[in-house]
Amino acid sequence: MKILYLITALSAGGAEVSIVDLSRAMHKRHKIRAVYFRADHTYLETLRESGVDVLFMPFVRNKLIRIFVILNCIRKMVRTERFDVVHTHLPLADFIGRTACMFMKNVKIFSTIHGCDEWKQRQTPKIVITKLYNRLSVNHFPRVRLIAVSKSVKEYIKKWEHIRGDKIDVVYNFIDFNNPVKTAADFTPVFPRPEYFVAVTVARLYPGKGHEYIFKAMKRLDTPEFSRLRLVVVGDGECRGEFEEQVKQLGLYEKVVFTGRCDNVYDYLKNADLFILASESEGQSIAALEAFFCGTPALVSDIDANAELIHGSEKDNGVMFHSGDMEDLAEKIGDIYNNKYDIKRLAENAKEFSEYFSVERYIENLEGIY
């Protein structure tokens, strides 16, 4: 099968990590090409080193002629090289892929929806037009379908974009248990255990990921009783400077460390006593799945997507706090710190649950949909 993956950019985010891991996995079984449009090349070399054919088509905002050039290039590429599937990720790529190919007879078009984007609830003219285009292009073209990364994402786009439920398949994200770049032979812990109780959060430093709640909870726990508590913040993004300043203002600069973007995320998770995810919105958190796999107890906000992961297991596999409630978050961190939960059992159950999210199962599901 010949598959063309389109994504807006190759920046450091959950959707981008997904497409990189997916392309690498599918490359072993199918003819794959990945195309991206915005000049963020974070994962370009990772894809190329895996043998994936990668092409950059620079998109220039507000340049109408450039949009037509890209659409024509994609259409010509699909026709002449006879791609069977065009699979898009993120809004710009969704628009380009569908517009270029939905009138072509011999290609199937899929768009993965990675999250419950808050902007879809707004009613500005641009957003109304975007949602109308999505509704018409998905509901009324038989070869166009959506793939939601969780049931909560499916329900969200049904509600806010009025996409028919029979046009949406749910395929949960996967994690590559044997990904060699997730660990590093020369890894040195930021805070050694058991001298410290180490909490780690892994997320883009971006609004809505809840970092500010974690910092305020850490300040609330900045007492002699919790003197061993430390926090490692893994990830990068536009809010890094703001968050570092917030930590400094809270007087926590000796207890909170920012690592920046790291490929070897498994090292940080395995060297932690607790994983915290405080997001106010998620499609499905790959970081939470990776924490499960690493046997790191997880404390997550009680949004729908996280609740699917915690309640999706037949056994207790994590702890939830009220989203946006700093006091509840601090209380739960303190309870875990003081061994008020059976942490070993939670971690074992989470590890077992993570096996469902294997790359083999994901590819089998995706190939069935293709």
N, C-alpha and C positions, 0 to 999 in steps of 0.2 A: 504494500500500500504506500502511496506517495502522499505525504502530509505536509502542509504549509502552516507553520505556526506564526501568527502575527501578534506582536505585543507592542505597547506604546513605547516603552523604554526598557533598558536593562539595568535599572537602578536597584538600590538595595532595599527591597520591600518584599512582603510575603508573596504577592502575586508573581513578582519577578523571580523569586527563588523557586516557586512552583514550576514556572515555565522552563527554567534552566534544568531542574531535576527531571521534569517530564521529557524534555528534548533528549537529554542524555540517556534516559531509560528506553525511550521509543526508538532511538537511533540504532539500537542493537537488533531491532526487529523490522524496521521499516525505513524507507527513504525519507529523510527529514530535512527541511530547511526552515530556519528561523529568520524572520524579518522584523526589524524594529525601526521606529520613526523619530524618536527624540534623542538628542545627543547626550545621553547618559550611558556610558559604556562599562559600568562597573563589572558586569558578568560576561563581557565579550570574550575575554581570554579563556575563562572557565569553559564556555561553550566550545570555542575553537579547539582547545586542548582535548576535548572529548570527541573530536571528529565531526561535530555538527557543522553543517554548512550555514553560515550566518551572513546576512546582508543588511546593511544600514541604508535606509532611504530617508534622508533628512526632511522633516516636515517643518515648514515655516508658517507660523500662525498668521492668519489674515492675508495669506497669499493665495488667492483663489486659483490662479493658474497652476501653482505648485500642487494643490490638491488634485486637480485633474490629471496632472502628469503622473502622480503616484497611483491614482486609481487605474489609469491606463496601463502602467507598468505591472501592477498586480494582476489585472485581467489578462494581459498578454502572457505573463509568466505562467499563470494557471492553465491557460489554453494550450500554449505551445509545449509545456512540460507535462501536461496531463496529470495534474494533481487531483487526487480523489477526494481529499478533505482539506478544507480551510478552517483552522481552529484559531479563534481570536481571543485575546485577553486584554481587558481594560478598555474604557470607552472609546478612545481615539481609534485603536486597532479594530474594535467592534464595528465602528462606522465605516472604516476603510474596507475591511474584509467583506462586510455584507453588501455595501454599495457597489463594490467592484464585481462581485461574483453571484449575487442572488438571482440574476437573470440568465446565468449560465446553466445549461441543462445537466451536465455530467459531473457536478461537484456538490458535495454536501458541506454545509456551513454550520459551525458550532461556535458559540461564544460562552466562555466560562465567566460566571459572575462570582467574584471573590468576596464580596462584602455587602453589608447593608448601608450603602452610602447615604449619609444624611441629606445631601443635596437633592435627592429624588423626592423629598417631601416638600421642597419649596416650589413656588409657582411663578418664577420669573419667566419672561417670554422665551429666553434661550432654553431653559430647562423644560418648559412645556413642549417646545418643538422637539427637543431631544427625546423626551418620553413618548411623544406621538410617533416619531420615527421608529423607535424601538418596538412599540406596540404593533405598528403596521408591518414592519419588516419581519417580525417573528411570527405573529399570529396568522398572516395571510400568505406566507411563502412556505410551501411544504418541505423544502429542503433546508430550512433554517430552524435550528433548535438552540435552546439555552442549556447550559450545565451549571447547576448551583452547587456550591461546595458544602452546603448543609441544608437541612429542612427549613431552618429559620430564614436562610437567604431566599429559598424558593417562596415561602409565604410572604416575605417582604416585597419581592418584585411582582408577585401576583397582586398585592394590595396597592402598591404605589405606582406601578407601571401598567397594571391591568393586562399582564401577559397570561394567557391561558395555561392552566396547570398541566394539561396534557402535552404542552410544548416544552416543558422543563424537566430535565432529568437531574436527580441528585447523585453526585459522585463525591464522596468525602476525599479530602486531600490525603496524600500519603507521605511517609517519611522513608528515606533510604537508610535502612539500618547499617549498611556497610559502606556508606559514603566516606571515602578516605580523607576528604578535606574537613570533615567535622571534628577531627582530632589532630593534635600536633605532638610530635615526640618530645619537643623541648618545652612543653607547657609548664609554667610556674604559677601556682595559685596566687591570686591577689591577696587573699587572707587565708592563712593556713588553718585547717581544722585539726583537732577539736578546740584549739585555742579560741577560735571565734565561731559564733553561730552565723553562717553565711546565707543570706537571702540573695537571689539573683532574679532580675527581670530582663527579658529579651523581647525587644520591640523597637520599631522605628521611633526615633525621638521626634514625635509629631503630635499635634493636638488630637485629643480623643483617645490616646493610648493610656491615660490615667497616671502618668508618672508623677504628677503633682500630688495626687492622693497618697502615693507611696512615700514621697518625701515628707509630707505632713504627718503621716503615720509614724515614720521613723523619728521625727522630732518629738512626737507624743511619747515615744518609747525611749527617749534619750534620758534615761534615769539609771541610777546604780543597779537596779534590779535587772536591767537589760544591757549591762555594760559590754557583753560579748557580742551584741548584735551588730552586724555589718551588712552593707548592701553593695552589690555589683550590678551596674547598669550596662548591659550589652546592647549595642546598636548605635546608630548615628542618624542624623536628620536635621531638619531646619531649626529645631528648637534646642539643639544641644547647648548653645551659649546661654540661652534663657534658663534652661534647667540647671546648668552648672552655677549660674548666679543665684538661683533660688536655693540651691543646696548650701552655698556659701553664706547667704543671708540667714539661713536657719541654723548656722553654726555646726553643720554636719560634714564639712569637707574632709575630716579625718576618718569618717565612718562610711562615706559613700564614694565609690570609685567609678568613673566612666571609662569604659574600655574602647569606645568607638566600634566600628563595624568589625566583626570577627567571623572568619569562616569556621573556626574550631569551636563552635558553640557547645558541642557535647562535653568538652573539657570543663567549661564553666558550669554546666548543669550538674555534671557528676561530682564536682567539687563544692556543691551547695547543699545546705540543709533544707532549703525551701525555695520553690519557684513561685513568683508572684506575677499574675497578669491582671492588671487593673483596667483594661480597656472598657470604654463606654460603648464601643461598637466593634464587632468582629464578624467576619464571614465564617471562618473556622481557623483557629489558631494553630499554625504548624509548630510554633514554639511550645505550646502546651503539649502537643503530641510528643515532641522531642523530650520534654521533661518527663512524661510518662515512660517513654522508652529508657531513659537514663535512670529511672528509679528514684527521681527527685520528687518529694511531696509537693503537690500543687495547691496553691491558694488563688482562686480566680474570681472575678466579678460575676454576679449572677445574671448576666445578659443571656438571651436565648441560646446563642451559638455555644457559649461556654457550658450552659446547663445541658445541652445535648451531649457534650463529652463527659460530664460528670455523671449525669443520670443515664447516659447511654449504656454504661456498664451495669452488669447484673449485681455488682458488688460495689461497696464504697471505694472510690478511687481518687478522692480529692475533697477539698473544702471550698465553699463559696462564701463571699461576703456581699453585702448590698452595694451594688454599683454606685460609685460617687460618694459613698459614706466612709469618710476617713476614720471616724471613730470605730466603726465596725471592723474596718480593715486592721486598725491598730490592735483591737481586742483579739482578733483571730490570729494575728502574728504572735501576740503575747501568749495566747493559749498553746500554739504550736511550739513556741520557744520553751514553755514550761511543761511540755510533754502531756498536755491534756487530751491529745488525740493519740490513737494507735498509729503512729507514723509509719512504722514498719509494714503494717497491714495495708494501709492506704497505698504505699509505694509499690508493694507486691501486686496489688490489684490493678494499679495503673499500668505497670509493666506488662501484665498479662493482656490488658485491654488494648495496649498499643499494637499488639501483634495483628490486630484486624486491619491496621492501616499500612500494610505492606505494599511495596511497589508492585509486586506480582498481582495482588488482588486489584489494585487500581488499574493496571494496564488491561487486565481481563475485563473489568467493567467498561473501560473506555473503548476497547476494541469492539465489544458487544454493541455499544451505542453507535460507533462509526459504521 
